[in-house]
Amino acid sequence: MNASDQIVCNSDFSKSMSQNMFPTLDRQFGVIYPCVDAKTSENKDSEKLWGGRYKILLSINRFERKKDIGLAIRAYSRVSEDQRKNSRLIVAGGYDLRVPENVSYHNELVQIAEEAGLKHATAKTVPTALAVPKDIQVLFLLSVPEAFKATLLENATLLLYTPKNEHFGIVPVEAMKYGVPVLASNTGGPLETILDGKTGWLRDVDKDEEWAYIMRKVLHAFSDTRRAEMSAAARKRVQENFTKEIMAARLNGEVTKMTKEKRFPFIERESVAMAFGLAGTFIAALLAIVLRSAFAMDPRATEFIRVDRSKSASGSFAMPIMGGT
């Protein structure tokens, strides 16, 4: 970090965390938001999933506990059975059998669904997912291919983004690209990507009922006009803030700023160690010279010392004859 001439973060939230972690850095942190390919437009001719029978509530996250996916299931269970009709919660995301947490957390999520009385199924392939029974309310999709992820977003009614204090979170931006409103945690990156009430909603992750309320609203109290307005606002939000062109412009701005400013001085660790080593050697040599100078004896004094030692040994004393006058 000290060797860097310019430091950028992927959000203002990350910037604040970095500044707290490195308070002694005497420089400004920049912010460059990640981007999505906004030119990838919705495929109007694509077939509706399950024949368009369901309003899809979609969660896309890795199967990790810090993502708090259980919140989506708990909130969905708070929606009455009658209000859940013709809807389906899809929990999709990265999953690897070699990662113990992925396996154990998926099992925990299945248990949450069972305890809530929700009929569930787990699919590992797209054909299996498309063939699940009609009465499945919660569908777990493990390691979704990128193409099918796009299909899910095209068909989603609402994206549920549950992680707390996510530093940026690209999935909400991907959803808004397709005009899908987002219900997300009111912490971290989503505070910068989602406009509450315009492109989605920001709610407390500790209040399941608030999340359930938004689900009911989207499933049953949303007019086509309101839905179209929010969808347009979401797309516009992405076009104005999170495209490749905007990211490139911000990166260019940071590089230009860096090249115009004076470089920060930086001494590498090896140089510091060498300097201390040389200084230590010099001090040791200087100390040796000082000590020799302080304790150096006059040659005549040596004679007295020998006499003194001789006297101590023989018990008699003989004054030596000194040369000179």
C-alpha positions as CSV (number, residue, x, y, z in Angstrom):
1,M,0.0,0.0,0.0
2,N,2.8,2.4,0.8
3,A,4.5,1.7,-2.5
4,S,1.4,2.7,-4.4
5,D,1.2,6.1,-6.1
6,Q,-2.6,5.9,-6.3
7,I,-5.1,3.7,-4.6
8,V,-8.7,3.1,-5.8
9,C,-11.5,1.1,-4.2
10,N,-14.7,-0.4,-5.7
11,S,-17.1,1.6,-3.6
12,D,-17.2,4.4,-1.1
13,F,-17.9,1.7,1.5
14,S,-14.7,-0.1,0.6
15,K,-12.9,3.3,0.7
16,S,-14.1,4.0,4.2
17,M,-13.0,0.6,5.4
18,S,-9.6,0.9,3.7
19,Q,-9.0,4.3,5.3
20,N,-9.8,2.9,8.7
21,M,-7.4,0.0,8.1
22,F,-4.6,2.2,6.9
23,P,-5.0,5.5,8.8
24,T,-1.3,6.4,8.3
25,L,-1.4,6.5,4.6
26,D,-0.9,10.1,3.5
27,R,-2.9,10.1,0.3
28,Q,-6.4,10.1,-1.1
29,F,-8.3,7.0,-2.0
30,G,-10.2,7.0,-5.3
31,V,-13.3,5.0,-6.2
32,I,-14.0,3.2,-9.5
33,Y,-17.2,1.2,-9.6
34,P,-17.2,-2.2,-11.3
35,C,-19.2,-2.5,-14.4
36,V,-21.5,-4.7,-16.4
37,D,-21.9,-5.1,-20.2
38,A,-25.0,-2.9,-20.5
39,K,-25.1,-3.6,-24.2
40,T,-26.3,-7.2,-23.6
41,S,-30.0,-6.5,-23.9
42,E,-32.9,-8.6,-22.9
43,N,-33.9,-11.3,-25.4
44,K,-37.5,-10.6,-26.1
45,D,-37.9,-13.9,-28.0
46,S,-36.6,-16.1,-25.2
47,E,-39.0,-18.7,-23.9
48,K,-40.5,-18.0,-20.5
49,L,-39.3,-20.2,-17.7
50,W,-41.9,-22.8,-16.8
51,G,-44.3,-21.3,-19.3
52,G,-44.4,-18.0,-17.5
53,R,-46.5,-19.7,-14.7
54,Y,-44.6,-18.2,-11.8
55,K,-43.5,-14.8,-10.5
56,I,-39.9,-15.5,-9.7
57,L,-38.2,-14.2,-6.6
58,L,-34.5,-14.7,-7.3
59,S,-31.4,-14.9,-5.0
60,I,-28.0,-15.3,-6.7
61,N,-25.1,-15.7,-4.3
62,R,-22.4,-18.2,-3.4
63,F,-23.5,-20.8,-0.9
64,E,-21.7,-19.2,2.0
65,R,-23.1,-18.3,5.4
66,K,-21.9,-14.7,5.2
67,K,-24.3,-14.3,2.3
68,D,-27.2,-14.8,4.7
69,I,-29.4,-16.6,2.1
70,G,-31.5,-18.0,4.8
71,L,-33.1,-14.5,5.1
72,A,-34.7,-14.9,1.7
73,I,-36.3,-18.2,2.7
74,R,-37.4,-17.0,6.1
75,A,-39.0,-13.9,4.6
76,Y,-40.7,-15.9,1.8
77,S,-42.2,-18.2,4.4
78,R,-43.8,-15.2,6.1
79,V,-45.8,-14.6,2.9
80,S,-49.1,-16.4,3.3
81,E,-49.7,-19.6,1.4
82,D,-52.4,-17.9,-0.6
83,Q,-50.1,-15.0,-1.5
84,R,-47.3,-17.4,-2.5
85,K,-49.5,-19.0,-5.2
86,N,-48.1,-18.7,-8.7
87,S,-44.7,-17.6,-7.3
88,R,-41.4,-19.4,-6.8
89,L,-38.3,-18.6,-4.8
90,I,-35.1,-19.6,-6.7
91,V,-31.9,-19.8,-4.7
92,A,-29.0,-20.0,-7.2
93,G,-25.3,-19.6,-6.9
94,G,-21.8,-20.9,-6.8
95,Y,-21.4,-24.3,-5.3
96,D,-18.5,-26.7,-5.2
97,L,-18.7,-30.2,-3.6
98,R,-15.0,-29.8,-2.6
99,V,-15.8,-26.8,-0.4
100,P,-17.2,-28.0,2.9
101,E,-19.0,-24.8,3.7
102,N,-20.9,-24.9,0.4
103,V,-22.2,-28.4,1.2
104,S,-23.1,-27.7,4.8
105,Y,-24.7,-24.4,4.1
106,H,-26.9,-25.8,1.4
107,N,-28.0,-28.5,3.8
108,E,-28.8,-25.7,6.4
109,L,-30.9,-23.8,3.8
110,V,-32.8,-27.0,2.9
111,Q,-33.5,-27.5,6.6
112,I,-34.8,-23.9,6.9
113,A,-37.2,-24.5,4.0
114,E,-38.4,-27.7,5.6
115,E,-39.0,-26.2,9.0
116,A,-41.0,-23.4,7.3
117,G,-43.2,-26.0,5.5
118,L,-42.0,-25.0,2.1
119,K,-41.8,-27.6,-0.7
120,H,-38.3,-27.6,-2.1
121,A,-36.0,-29.3,-4.6
122,T,-32.4,-29.1,-5.6
123,A,-31.2,-29.1,-9.2
124,K,-27.6,-29.4,-10.5
125,T,-28.4,-29.1,-14.2
126,V,-30.7,-26.8,-16.3
127,P,-32.8,-29.7,-17.6
128,T,-33.4,-31.0,-14.0
129,A,-34.3,-27.5,-12.9
130,L,-36.9,-27.1,-15.7
131,A,-38.4,-30.5,-14.9
132,V,-39.2,-29.9,-11.2
133,P,-42.8,-30.5,-10.1
134,K,-45.2,-27.6,-10.3
135,D,-45.8,-27.5,-6.5
136,I,-42.1,-26.8,-5.7
137,Q,-41.9,-23.4,-3.9
138,V,-38.2,-23.1,-3.3
139,L,-35.8,-24.3,-5.9
140,F,-32.1,-24.6,-5.2
141,L,-29.9,-24.3,-8.3
142,L,-26.2,-25.3,-7.7
143,S,-23.5,-23.7,-9.9
144,V,-25.7,-22.0,-12.5
145,P,-24.2,-21.6,-16.0
146,E,-23.7,-18.0,-17.0
147,A,-26.2,-18.3,-19.9
148,F,-28.9,-19.7,-17.6
149,K,-28.1,-17.0,-15.0
150,A,-29.0,-14.4,-17.7
151,T,-32.3,-16.3,-18.4
152,L,-33.1,-16.2,-14.7
153,L,-32.6,-12.5,-14.6
154,E,-34.7,-12.0,-17.7
155,N,-37.6,-13.8,-16.0
156,A,-37.2,-12.5,-12.5
157,T,-39.8,-10.4,-10.8
158,L,-37.6,-9.3,-7.9
159,L,-34.0,-9.9,-7.0
160,L,-33.2,-10.6,-3.3
161,Y,-29.8,-9.5,-2.3
162,T,-29.2,-10.6,1.3
163,P,-25.5,-10.1,2.2
164,K,-24.7,-7.5,4.9
165,N,-21.9,-5.0,4.4
166,E,-21.0,-6.3,0.9
167,H,-18.2,-4.1,-0.4
168,F,-19.9,-3.6,-3.8
169,G,-22.1,-6.4,-5.0
170,I,-22.3,-6.8,-8.7
171,V,-25.5,-9.0,-8.8
172,P,-27.9,-6.0,-8.0
173,V,-26.3,-4.1,-11.0
174,E,-26.7,-7.2,-13.2
175,A,-30.4,-7.4,-12.2
176,M,-31.0,-3.7,-12.8
177,K,-29.5,-4.1,-16.3
178,Y,-32.4,-6.3,-17.1
179,G,-34.9,-3.9,-15.4
180,V,-35.4,-6.1,-12.4
181,P,-36.0,-4.2,-9.1
182,V,-33.8,-5.2,-6.2
183,L,-34.5,-5.8,-2.5
184,A,-31.2,-5.6,-0.7
185,S,-29.5,-5.0,2.6
186,N,-29.4,-1.3,3.7
187,T,-25.6,-1.6,4.3
188,G,-22.4,-1.5,2.2
189,G,-22.4,-1.3,-1.6
190,P,-26.1,-1.5,-2.2
191,L,-26.5,1.9,-0.6
192,E,-24.5,3.2,-3.6
193,T,-26.1,1.1,-6.4
194,I,-29.8,1.0,-5.5
195,L,-32.0,4.0,-5.2
196,D,-34.5,3.2,-2.5
197,G,-38.1,3.3,-3.8
198,K,-36.9,4.0,-7.4
199,T,-34.8,1.0,-8.6
200,G,-35.5,-1.2,-5.6
201,W,-35.7,-1.2,-1.8
202,L,-33.1,-1.1,1.0
203,R,-34.1,-2.9,4.2
204,D,-32.7,-4.1,7.5
205,V,-31.4,-7.7,7.3
206,D,-32.5,-8.3,10.9
207,K,-36.1,-7.6,10.1
208,D,-37.6,-10.5,8.1
209,E,-41.0,-9.0,8.1
210,E,-39.8,-5.9,6.2
211,W,-38.5,-8.2,3.5
212,A,-41.7,-10.2,3.5
213,Y,-43.7,-7.0,3.1
214,I,-41.8,-6.0,0.0
215,M,-42.3,-9.5,-1.4
216,R,-46.1,-9.2,-0.9
217,K,-46.1,-5.8,-2.5
218,V,-44.2,-6.9,-5.6
219,L,-46.3,-10.1,-6.0
220,H,-49.7,-8.6,-5.5
221,A,-49.8,-4.8,-5.2
222,F,-47.7,-3.7,-8.1
223,S,-49.5,-2.1,-11.0
224,D,-48.1,-2.7,-14.5
225,T,-47.4,1.1,-14.7
226,R,-45.4,1.1,-11.5
227,R,-43.5,-2.0,-12.5
228,A,-42.6,-0.4,-15.9
229,E,-41.5,2.8,-14.2
230,M,-39.2,1.0,-11.8
231,S,-37.8,-1.2,-14.5
232,A,-37.0,1.9,-16.6
233,A,-35.3,3.6,-13.7
234,A,-33.2,0.5,-13.0
235,R,-32.0,0.3,-16.6
236,K,-31.2,4.0,-16.6
237,R,-29.3,3.7,-13.3
238,V,-27.0,1.2,-14.9
239,Q,-26.5,3.1,-18.1
240,E,-25.5,6.3,-16.2
241,N,-23.2,4.7,-13.6
242,F,-22.0,1.1,-14.3
243,T,-21.1,0.6,-17.9
244,K,-17.7,-0.3,-19.3
245,E,-17.4,3.1,-20.8
246,I,-18.0,4.9,-17.5
247,M,-15.6,2.6,-15.7
248,A,-12.9,3.3,-18.3
249,A,-13.5,7.0,-18.0
250,R,-13.1,6.9,-14.3
251,L,-10.0,4.7,-14.6
252,N,-8.5,7.2,-17.1
253,G,-9.3,10.0,-14.7
254,E,-7.5,8.4,-11.8
255,V,-4.4,7.6,-14.0
256,T,-4.3,11.1,-15.3
257,K,-4.5,12.5,-11.8
258,M,-1.7,10.2,-10.7
259,T,0.6,11.2,-13.5
260,K,0.2,14.9,-12.8
261,E,0.9,14.6,-9.1
262,K,4.3,14.2,-7.4
263,R,5.2,10.7,-6.6
264,F,5.0,9.5,-3.0
265,P,8.4,8.7,-1.5
266,F,8.8,5.1,-0.7
267,I,11.7,3.3,0.9
268,E,11.6,-0.5,0.4
269,R,12.0,-2.8,3.4
270,E,15.3,-4.1,2.2
271,S,16.7,-0.6,1.9
272,V,15.5,0.2,5.5
273,A,17.2,-3.0,6.8
274,M,20.4,-2.2,5.0
275,A,20.4,1.4,6.3
276,F,19.9,0.1,9.9
277,G,22.7,-2.5,9.4
278,L,25.2,0.1,8.1
279,A,24.2,2.5,10.9
280,G,24.7,-0.3,13.5
281,T,28.1,-1.1,12.1
282,F,29.2,2.5,12.1
283,I,28.0,3.0,15.7
284,A,29.8,-0.2,16.9
285,A,33.1,0.9,15.2
286,L,32.7,4.4,16.7
287,L,32.1,3.0,20.2
288,A,35.2,0.7,19.9
289,I,37.4,3.8,19.0
290,V,36.0,5.7,22.0
291,L,36.5,2.9,24.4
292,R,40.1,2.3,23.2
293,S,40.8,6.0,23.5
294,A,39.3,6.2,27.0
295,F,41.2,3.2,28.4
296,A,44.5,3.6,26.6
297,M,47.5,3.7,29.1
298,D,50.7,5.7,29.1
299,P,53.7,3.4,28.6
300,R,55.2,4.6,31.9
301,A,52.0,3.6,33.7
302,T,52.6,0.1,32.5
303,E,55.9,-0.1,34.5
304,F,54.1,1.0,37.7
305,I,51.4,-1.7,37.2
306,R,54.1,-4.3,36.7
307,V,55.9,-3.1,39.9
308,D,52.6,-3.1,41.8
309,R,51.9,-6.6,40.7
310,S,55.5,-7.7,41.6
311,K,55.1,-6.1,45.1
312,S,51.8,-7.9,45.6
313,A,53.5,-11.2,44.8
314,S,56.9,-10.8,46.7
315,G,55.9,-8.5,49.5
316,S,58.8,-6.1,48.7
317,F,59.0,-3.0,46.6
318,A,61.8,-1.8,44.4
319,M,61.5,1.6,42.6
320,P,62.4,1.1,39.0
321,I,65.1,3.2,37.4
322,M,63.5,5.5,34.9
323,G,65.3,6.7,31.8
324,G,65.7,10.4,31.1
325,T,66.3,13.3,33.4
